[in-house]
Amino acid sequence: MTAPIVRDDPAGRARAVEVLRAGGVVALPTDTVYGICVALDTPGGVERLFAVKRRPPDKGIMLLLERLEQAETIGAMNAAATALAGACWPGGLTVVVPQRPDRPLPDALTGGTPTIGLRMPDHDAPRALAAGVGPLPTTSANVSGLPEGRDAPEIRSQLGDAVDLILDGGPAHGGPASTVVDCTGELPGILRVGAIPVVRVAEILDRAGVGHDLRP
């Protein structure tokens, strides 16, 4: 049976939270592309995301958050990560931070590394779902090697019954992927240039008094 499509409104988000709490996979709109997500505490949930995409778990998956405080329950937010998140969230910035030692995460989520990528998207849907079930392991809503689904019907056509619910928020917003900043070392470093320019990252770190060697 193909996944049901429901409107991305309060009723649809409430249903999505129920599906996530029951261990299901939900496709949802974000501020860039559509994603697929699962509740973090679902046994084997992250592995199922890889199965939906039909690709091996060779890369970690980031967590989408409702608010900054959720980041502090998952990762060790140092001065660089806190300054960047405070200035750029919600928005197109992902910070990579060490995992908290008292909050072990599935190896499939992190790619077996002791770090985790965190982002608060500029879209109400993922934040509402993260408010309901906690930080959301999320990856793009497509079969590996195929284009990302641009809207709910495309996602259903591509993923079929591999997901349990699709939140229909209209056409994907598109735009650049998030800028990814590694905040795990002595100096923060850019892993991917995206929505937030390097010069902006450097300005934020300078204002916070955080050392770096970033060059725009």
C-alpha positions as CSV (number, residue, x, y, z in Angstrom):
1,M,0.0,0.0,0.0
2,T,1.4,3.4,-0.9
3,A,1.9,5.9,1.9
4,P,-1.0,8.2,2.7
5,I,-0.5,11.9,2.0
6,V,-1.8,14.4,4.6
7,R,-1.6,18.2,4.6
8,D,1.2,19.8,6.5
9,D,-1.1,21.5,9.0
10,P,-1.6,21.0,12.8
11,A,-3.7,17.9,12.3
12,G,-1.3,16.4,9.8
13,R,1.7,17.1,12.1
14,A,-0.1,15.5,15.0
15,R,-0.7,12.4,12.9
16,A,2.9,12.4,11.9
17,V,4.0,12.5,15.5
18,E,1.8,9.5,16.2
19,V,3.4,7.6,13.3
20,L,6.9,8.5,14.6
21,R,6.0,7.4,18.1
22,A,4.8,4.1,16.8
23,G,8.2,3.6,15.0
24,G,7.2,4.7,11.5
25,V,9.0,6.7,8.9
26,V,7.6,10.1,7.8
27,A,8.4,12.2,4.8
28,L,8.3,15.9,5.6
29,P,9.0,19.3,4.0
30,T,12.0,21.3,5.3
31,D,13.4,24.7,4.4
32,T,15.3,23.1,1.5
33,V,14.3,19.7,0.2
34,Y,11.8,17.1,1.5
35,G,13.3,14.6,4.0
36,I,12.5,11.3,5.6
37,C,12.7,11.0,9.4
38,V,12.2,8.6,12.2
39,A,12.1,9.0,16.0
40,L,15.6,8.7,17.5
41,D,14.7,6.1,20.0
42,T,13.1,3.7,17.5
43,P,15.0,0.4,17.5
44,G,16.5,0.0,14.1
45,G,14.9,3.2,12.9
46,V,18.1,4.8,11.4
47,E,18.8,1.6,9.6
48,R,15.3,1.7,8.1
49,L,16.0,5.2,6.7
50,F,19.0,3.7,4.8
51,A,16.8,0.9,3.7
52,V,14.2,3.3,2.4
53,K,16.9,5.1,0.4
54,R,18.4,1.8,-0.7
55,R,22.0,2.7,0.1
56,P,24.5,1.4,2.6
57,P,25.0,3.2,5.9
58,D,28.3,4.7,4.8
59,K,27.6,8.3,6.0
60,G,26.2,9.7,9.2
61,I,22.7,11.3,9.3
62,M,22.2,14.7,10.9
63,L,19.6,15.5,13.6
64,L,17.0,18.2,13.0
65,L,16.0,20.1,16.2
66,E,13.1,22.1,17.5
67,R,15.3,24.6,19.5
68,L,18.8,25.2,20.7
69,E,18.3,23.5,24.0
70,Q,17.8,20.2,22.3
71,A,21.3,20.4,20.9
72,E,22.7,20.6,24.4
73,T,21.0,17.2,25.2
74,I,22.8,15.5,22.3
75,G,26.1,17.1,21.7
76,A,28.9,18.9,23.6
77,M,28.1,22.5,22.4
78,N,31.4,24.4,22.8
79,A,31.8,28.2,22.4
80,A,32.0,28.0,18.6
81,A,29.0,25.8,18.1
82,T,26.9,27.8,20.6
83,A,27.8,31.1,18.9
84,L,27.1,29.8,15.4
85,A,23.8,28.2,16.4
86,G,22.7,31.3,18.3
87,A,23.3,33.5,15.3
88,C,22.2,31.2,12.4
89,W,19.4,29.0,13.8
90,P,16.8,28.5,12.5
91,G,18.5,28.4,9.1
92,G,21.0,26.9,6.8
93,L,23.8,26.0,9.2
94,T,24.8,22.5,10.5
95,V,27.3,22.3,13.4
96,V,29.2,19.1,13.9
97,V,30.0,18.6,17.6
98,P,31.2,15.8,19.9
99,Q,28.5,13.4,21.2
100,R,27.7,13.8,24.9
101,P,29.3,10.8,26.6
102,D,26.1,10.3,28.6
103,R,23.9,10.2,25.5
104,P,25.1,7.3,23.3
105,L,23.8,7.4,19.8
106,P,23.4,4.5,17.2
107,D,26.5,3.9,15.1
108,A,24.2,3.9,12.1
109,L,23.3,7.5,12.9
110,T,26.9,8.8,13.3
111,G,28.7,6.6,10.8
112,G,30.6,5.1,13.8
113,T,32.2,8.4,14.7
114,P,32.0,10.1,18.1
115,T,30.5,13.3,16.5
116,I,27.0,14.3,15.4
117,G,25.7,17.0,13.0
118,L,22.9,19.2,14.4
119,R,20.6,21.8,12.7
120,M,17.5,23.7,13.4
121,P,15.7,24.2,10.1
122,D,13.8,27.3,9.1
123,H,10.5,25.4,8.7
124,D,7.8,24.8,11.1
125,A,7.1,21.1,10.1
126,P,10.4,19.5,11.3
127,R,10.5,21.7,14.3
128,A,7.0,20.7,15.3
129,L,7.8,17.0,14.9
130,A,11.1,17.4,16.8
131,A,9.0,19.1,19.6
132,G,6.8,16.0,19.7
133,V,9.3,13.2,19.6
134,G,12.8,14.8,20.1
135,P,15.7,15.4,17.7
136,L,14.9,13.8,14.3
137,P,17.4,11.7,12.3
138,T,16.6,13.0,8.8
139,T,17.9,12.4,5.3
140,S,16.7,13.5,1.9
141,A,13.5,11.9,0.6
142,N,14.7,10.0,-2.4
143,V,16.1,6.6,-3.5
144,S,19.8,6.8,-3.7
145,G,20.9,7.9,-7.2
146,L,17.6,9.5,-8.1
147,P,16.6,13.2,-7.9
148,E,15.2,14.4,-4.6
149,G,11.4,14.4,-4.7
150,R,10.1,17.9,-5.3
151,D,6.7,17.4,-3.8
152,A,4.5,14.9,-2.0
153,P,3.3,13.0,-5.2
154,E,6.8,12.6,-6.5
155,I,7.9,11.3,-3.1
156,R,5.1,8.8,-3.1
157,S,5.9,7.7,-6.7
158,Q,9.5,7.2,-5.8
159,L,9.2,5.7,-2.3
160,G,5.8,4.1,-2.4
161,D,5.1,2.0,0.7
162,A,8.7,2.3,2.0
163,V,7.4,5.3,4.2
164,D,4.4,5.3,6.4
165,L,3.2,8.9,6.0
166,I,3.9,11.9,3.8
167,L,3.3,15.5,5.0
168,D,2.4,17.6,2.0
169,G,3.8,21.1,2.3
170,G,3.6,21.9,-1.4
171,P,6.7,22.2,-3.7
172,A,10.1,22.0,-2.0
173,H,11.7,25.3,-1.3
174,G,15.0,24.2,-2.8
175,G,18.0,26.5,-2.5
176,P,21.5,25.6,-1.3
177,A,22.2,23.0,1.3
178,S,23.3,24.0,4.8
179,T,26.9,25.1,5.5
180,V,28.5,22.5,7.7
181,V,31.0,23.7,10.3
182,D,33.1,21.2,12.2
183,C,33.3,22.4,15.8
184,T,35.1,19.3,17.3
185,G,38.7,20.5,17.1
186,E,40.7,23.3,18.5
187,L,39.7,25.6,15.6
188,P,36.4,25.3,13.8
189,G,36.6,24.3,10.2
190,I,34.3,24.4,7.2
191,L,33.2,20.9,5.9
192,R,30.8,22.2,3.3
193,V,30.1,25.7,2.0
194,G,26.3,26.2,1.6
195,A,23.6,28.6,2.6
196,I,25.8,30.6,5.1
197,P,28.8,32.2,3.5
198,V,32.2,31.6,5.1
199,V,32.6,35.3,5.7
200,R,29.5,35.3,7.8
201,V,30.8,32.3,9.8
202,A,34.0,34.1,10.4
203,E,32.2,37.3,11.5
204,I,30.1,35.4,14.1
205,L,33.2,33.6,15.5
206,D,35.1,36.9,15.7
207,R,32.2,38.6,17.6
208,A,32.1,35.7,20.0
209,G,35.9,35.8,20.6
210,V,36.4,32.3,19.2
211,G,39.7,31.7,17.4
212,H,39.7,30.4,13.8
213,D,41.7,30.4,10.6
214,L,38.8,30.7,8.2
215,R,39.5,32.6,5.0
216,P,36.5,33.7,2.9
